[in-house]
Amino acid sequence: MSDVHLRLSKVHRHYGAGAQLVRVLEAADLAVRGGEMVAIVAPSGAGKSTLLHLSGLLERPQSGEVEITGVATSKLSERGRTLLRRNTIGYVYQFHHLLPEFSALENVALPQLIAGRDKPAAERRAMDLLEILGVAPRAQHRPAELSGGEQQRVAIARAAANHPRIILADEPTGNLDPATSDVVFEALMALIREEGAAALIATHNHELARRATRIVTLRDGLIEPLTL
């Protein structure tokens, strides 16, 4: 069985105080293994984004532990958290955020160059990822020359460029039509299997969520299994 790449243990997260206190997570537990895609399906405002931010070390819980590839993060400095996040986590957002002046290949190579990989190796890795995601023929095109689905697949390739152990995605198909959503989601699943990453994906799309390894929801501050 694959190792647990992401683990939340008894995590508490709330906002405000007194009468304005909003309890989002209360002793929440979650474990995601390599090669596994866990879909989060919950109403707006239930805490899906908070869960992703905690998992991505963008926020700290009030108590509890978030472990990334076995590393407990509660006592890490901000620099330590930043380095761990940079080296182990990839993000996919609802909007692709590709750099418009660069080609698809360059957008995927850039994070690797920043991490210190030489250009030929970065471009080979970028092309391999674009191939897995079915957009290699569009490698030299800039984002404005790509369809919405192609842009999002390039964004997924960029998120995976530095071999992250964890991929976090917030409504990655939210801006796409149903047919394109299907293509992008299948490509994302193929990449996760290929890379052996652990994926946590927030989505409102029940049909796509059913294709995940398992589905969870947020209820009364807890992370619970969900059957759709």
C-alpha positions in Angstrom: 0.0 0.0 0.0 1.2 3.5 -0.9 2.6 5.8 1.8 0.4 8.5 3.3 1.5 11.8 1.7 -1.0 14.1 3.5 -2.4 13.6 7.0 -4.6 15.9 9.1 -4.9 14.8 12.7 -7.5 16.4 15.1 -7.3 19.7 13.2 -9.2 22.7 14.6 -9.7 25.9 12.6 -12.1 28.7 13.5 -12.4 32.4 12.6 -13.6 35.3 14.6 -14.4 35.3 18.3 -17.4 35.5 20.7 -20.7 35.8 19.0 -18.9 36.0 15.6 -17.0 32.8 16.1 -17.3 30.5 13.1 -16.0 26.9 13.7 -15.0 25.4 10.3 -13.0 22.3 11.4 -13.4 20.5 14.7 -11.0 17.6 15.4 -10.9 16.8 11.7 -9.0 13.8 10.5 -7.9 12.9 6.9 -5.3 10.8 5.3 -4.5 10.7 1.5 -2.1 8.1 0.1 0.1 8.3 -3.0 -1.9 7.5 -6.2 -5.2 8.3 -4.5 -7.6 11.1 -5.5 -9.9 12.3 -2.8 -12.8 14.5 -3.8 -14.3 17.0 -1.4 -18.0 17.7 -2.0 -19.7 20.1 0.3 -22.0 23.2 0.1 -20.4 26.6 -0.5 -19.2 28.0 2.8 -18.7 24.6 4.4 -14.9 25.0 4.5 -13.6 23.3 1.4 -11.1 26.2 0.6 -10.0 26.3 4.3 -9.3 22.5 4.1 -7.2 23.0 1.0 -5.4 26.0 2.5 -4.5 24.0 5.6 -3.4 21.1 3.5 -1.2 23.4 1.4 0.3 25.1 4.4 -1.2 28.4 3.4 -2.9 28.6 6.8 -2.2 27.2 10.2 -4.7 25.4 12.4 -5.4 26.6 15.9 -4.6 23.1 17.0 -3.9 19.6 15.6 -1.3 18.5 13.2 -0.9 18.6 9.4 1.8 16.2 8.1 3.2 16.5 4.7 5.1 13.4 3.5 5.5 12.4 7.1 6.8 15.8 8.3 4.9 17.4 11.1 4.4 21.1 10.3 2.9 22.6 13.4 6.3 23.7 14.8 8.0 24.6 11.5 9.0 28.2 10.8 7.4 30.1 8.0 10.5 29.5 5.9 10.4 25.8 6.7 6.7 25.7 5.6 7.5 27.7 2.5 10.3 25.3 1.5 8.2 22.2 2.2 5.3 23.7 0.3 7.5 24.6 -2.7 9.1 21.2 -2.8 6.2 18.8 -2.2 2.9 20.5 -3.2 1.4 21.5 -6.5 -1.7 23.6 -7.0 -4.4 23.7 -9.6 -7.0 26.6 -9.4 -10.3 27.2 -11.1 -8.6 29.7 -13.4 -5.4 28.6 -15.1 -3.2 31.6 -14.2 -0.8 30.8 -17.1 1.8 33.5 -18.0 0.4 34.9 -21.2 3.8 35.9 -22.8 5.1 32.3 -22.6 4.3 29.2 -24.5 2.6 26.2 -23.0 6.0 24.4 -22.8 7.7 27.5 -21.2 4.9 27.8 -18.6 5.5 24.2 -17.5 9.3 24.5 -17.7 9.5 27.7 -15.7 8.8 26.3 -12.2 11.6 23.8 -12.8 14.0 26.5 -13.8 13.2 28.4 -10.7 13.9 25.2 -8.7 17.3 25.0 -10.3 16.8 22.4 -13.0 18.8 23.0 -16.3 16.8 24.1 -19.3 17.0 21.0 -21.4 15.9 18.7 -18.5 13.1 21.2 -17.7 11.9 21.2 -21.2 12.0 17.4 -21.5 10.0 17.1 -18.3 7.5 19.7 -19.5 7.0 17.9 -22.8 6.5 14.5 -21.1 3.8 16.1 -18.9 2.1 17.8 -21.9 2.1 14.4 -23.6 0.5 12.6 -20.6 -2.2 15.4 -20.6 -2.8 15.2 -24.3 -1.7 18.7 -25.2 1.9 18.1 -26.5 0.9 19.2 -30.1 0.1 22.7 -28.6 3.4 23.0 -26.7 4.6 26.1 -28.7 1.3 27.9 -28.4 0.7 30.8 -26.0 -2.3 30.6 -23.6 -4.4 33.0 -25.7 -4.1 30.5 -28.6 -5.4 27.5 -26.5 -8.9 26.5 -25.7 -10.1 26.6 -22.1 -9.6 22.9 -21.7 -6.1 23.1 -23.1 -5.2 26.0 -20.8 -6.4 24.0 -17.8 -4.4 20.9 -18.8 -1.3 23.0 -19.2 -2.0 24.4 -15.7 -2.2 20.9 -14.4 1.1 20.0 -16.1 2.7 23.1 -14.5 1.4 22.0 -11.0 3.1 18.6 -11.5 6.3 20.0 -13.0 8.5 19.5 -9.9 7.2 16.0 -9.0 5.0 17.1 -6.1 3.9 14.4 -3.7 0.6 16.2 -3.1 -1.7 17.9 -5.7 -4.4 20.3 -4.4 -7.1 21.4 -6.8 -9.9 23.9 -6.1 -12.7 23.5 -8.6 -10.3 22.7 -11.4 -13.1 22.2 -14.0 -15.4 25.0 -12.6 -15.0 27.3 -15.7 -15.4 24.5 -18.3 -18.3 23.1 -20.1 -19.3 19.5 -19.3 -17.6 17.8 -22.2 -14.3 19.7 -21.6 -14.6 19.1 -17.8 -14.7 15.4 -18.5 -11.5 15.5 -20.6 -9.6 17.6 -18.1 -10.7 15.5 -15.1 -9.6 12.3 -16.9 -6.3 13.9 -17.7 -5.8 14.9 -14.1 -6.6 11.4 -12.9 -4.1 9.9 -15.5 -1.4 12.3 -14.2 -2.0 11.4 -10.6 -1.7 7.7 -11.4 1.4 8.3 -13.5 3.1 10.4 -10.8 1.9 8.5 -7.7 0.9 11.8 -6.1 -1.8 12.2 -3.5 -4.6 14.5 -4.7 -7.2 16.4 -2.8 -9.8 18.0 -5.1 -12.7 20.3 -4.2 -15.6 20.1 -6.7 -19.3 20.7 -7.0 -19.5 18.2 -9.9 -21.0 15.0 -8.5 -20.5 13.1 -11.7 -16.7 13.8 -11.7 -16.4 13.3 -8.0 -17.7 9.7 -8.4 -14.6 8.9 -10.4 -12.3 9.8 -7.5 -10.9 7.0 -5.3 -13.2 8.2 -2.6 -15.4 11.2 -1.6 -15.5 13.1 1.6 -17.6 16.0 2.9 -17.5 18.5 5.7 -20.2 18.2 8.3 -20.2 19.8 11.8 -16.5 20.5 11.5 -15.6 16.9 10.7 -14.4 15.3 7.5 -16.7 12.4 6.8 -17.0 9.8 4.0 -19.7 10.6 1.4 -21.6 8.4 -1.0 -23.1 10.0 -4.0 
